[in-house]
Amino acid sequence: MSISILGIYVADLVFFGKKIPVEGETILGNNFVIGPGGKGSNQAVAAAKAGVKTYFISKIGDDQFGSMARKIYEEAGV
């Protein structure tokens, strides 16, 4: 069995702060991480990790985020 998924890959930027801001408030972040995201991308990685032969159809850029995506797919077996 195999599955083909058409979707997007995005790089999620997650910022951390000491508290959750209230409406209209600006706070300073003290750290952030970059990680993989995109519903189709996440589904493709999950399916591959579950042992299904998985193909992911998307437009991936030729930049650091595209490199991150390709590495994730290679490691997951997509």
N, C-alpha and C positions, 0 to 999 in steps of 0.2 A: 504494500500500500504506500502511496505517496500523496503529498498535499502540496498545492501551489497557492501562495498567498500574494495578493496584490495590495500594497499598502505603502506607508511612508516610514522613513527613519528620521528621527529628530534627535538632537543632542539636548538633553534636559540639563538646565543650569539650576542647581538647588542652593539657595543662600540660607545661612543660619544667622540668627540673632539671639540676643539674650531674652527677648520677649516677643510676643505676637503684637504687632502694631494695631492700634485702634483706627477706625476710619479717619482718614485725613492726616494721620501721623506718619512722619518719616523717621526711620531708625537706621542706625549703622549696622551692617552685617559684620560678623567677625570671622566668617569662613564660608567657603562654597565648594561644591563638588560638581563635576561634569559627568553625566552618565547617559547610557542609551535610553531611548524612548521611542514612542510612536506605536500605536496600537497594533498595526500589521507586523511591524518589526518584532515587538514583544511576543506576538502570537507565533511567529516563525521560529524564534529561538526556543520558546516553550515546547512547541511540537517536536523540534529536532531533539531537544534534551529528553523528551518522552520516548524517543526511539523511532519516530516516524521520518521517512525520507522526505525532506522538506525543501521546497524551492521558494525563494522570495523575489518578487518582481517589484523593483522600485528604481527611482533615480537617486544615485548616490554621488555626491560631489567629490572632487579631486583635491581635498584639503584635509586638515587634521581630523575633522569630524568624520569624513568619509573613510579615512584610515582606521579610525576607531570602530566604525561600523563593520568594515571588512574583517578586522581582527575578531570581533565578537562573533560574526557569522562563521568564520573559519573554526574558531574554538568550539562553537556549538554544533557544527556539522551541517549548517544550512547551505 
